[in-house]
Amino acid sequence: MGKGSSEAKARSGSGRRSSKSGTVRKNFNLPQAAIDRAREALGTRTETETVLRALETAADLADFREATDAALAELIGRGGFVEESEGD
């Protein structure tokens, strides 16, 4: 394969090389204000740390939502909640 085909693979996302840690280089166009806001909220020092922590936080939030939805469904199924009307 020639040089052109490897460049096409790199652009298409196939044939990416990663380090032993599983880290890959990415290039995103993100609003600087969003990065700054996240960096302040998360208390991170670098933009890379900010993006990584934001991704981890999003995944943790999804796991939390799934767990709380399951617990709530189980509680409702056992009659743990009684619906009251406002007129009572």
C-alpha positions in Angstrom: 0.0 0.0 0.0 1.2 3.5 -0.8 1.5 6.5 1.5 -1.8 7.9 0.3 -3.8 4.9 1.5 -2.3 5.1 5.0 -3.2 8.8 5.1 -6.8 7.9 4.1 -7.0 5.3 6.8 -5.8 7.8 9.4 -8.4 10.3 8.3 -11.2 7.7 8.3 -10.4 6.5 11.8 -9.2 3.0 10.8 -5.6 1.9 11.4 -5.2 4.2 14.4 -2.2 3.5 16.6 -2.5 3.6 20.4 0.0 3.4 23.1 0.1 0.5 25.6 -2.0 2.6 27.9 -4.8 2.7 25.4 -4.4 6.5 24.9 -5.0 7.9 21.5 -4.6 11.4 20.1 -7.8 13.2 19.2 -8.6 16.5 17.6 -11.8 18.2 18.5 -13.3 21.7 17.9 -14.8 22.6 21.2 -16.0 26.0 22.5 -13.2 27.4 24.8 -15.9 28.7 27.2 -17.2 25.2 27.7 -13.7 23.9 28.4 -13.1 26.8 30.8 -16.4 26.2 32.6 -15.7 22.4 33.0 -12.2 23.0 34.1 -13.3 25.3 36.9 -16.2 23.0 37.9 -13.9 19.9 37.9 -10.9 21.6 39.4 -8.6 20.3 36.8 -5.3 21.8 35.7 -5.1 21.0 32.0 -7.5 20.8 29.1 -6.7 17.2 28.6 -7.4 16.4 32.2 -10.6 18.4 32.0 -11.9 16.4 28.9 -11.0 13.1 30.5 -12.6 13.9 33.8 -15.7 15.2 32.0 -16.0 11.9 30.0 -15.5 9.8 33.2 -18.1 11.9 35.0 -20.6 11.5 32.2 -20.1 7.7 32.3 -20.4 7.6 36.1 -23.6 9.7 35.8 -25.1 7.2 33.3 -24.2 4.3 35.7 -25.8 6.2 38.6 -29.0 6.9 36.6 -29.3 3.2 35.6 -28.9 2.1 39.2 -31.4 4.6 40.6 -33.9 3.8 37.8 -33.7 0.1 38.6 -34.0 0.7 42.4 -37.0 3.0 41.9 -38.7 0.5 39.6 -38.2 -2.2 42.2 -39.5 0.0 45.0 -42.6 1.0 42.9 -43.1 -2.7 42.1 -43.2 -3.5 45.8 -45.7 -0.8 46.5 -43.2 1.5 48.1 -44.8 4.6 46.8 -48.5 5.6 47.1 -49.7 8.2 44.8 -51.6 11.0 46.6 -53.9 13.5 44.8 -53.6 17.1 45.7 -57.2 17.2 46.9 -56.7 14.7 49.8 
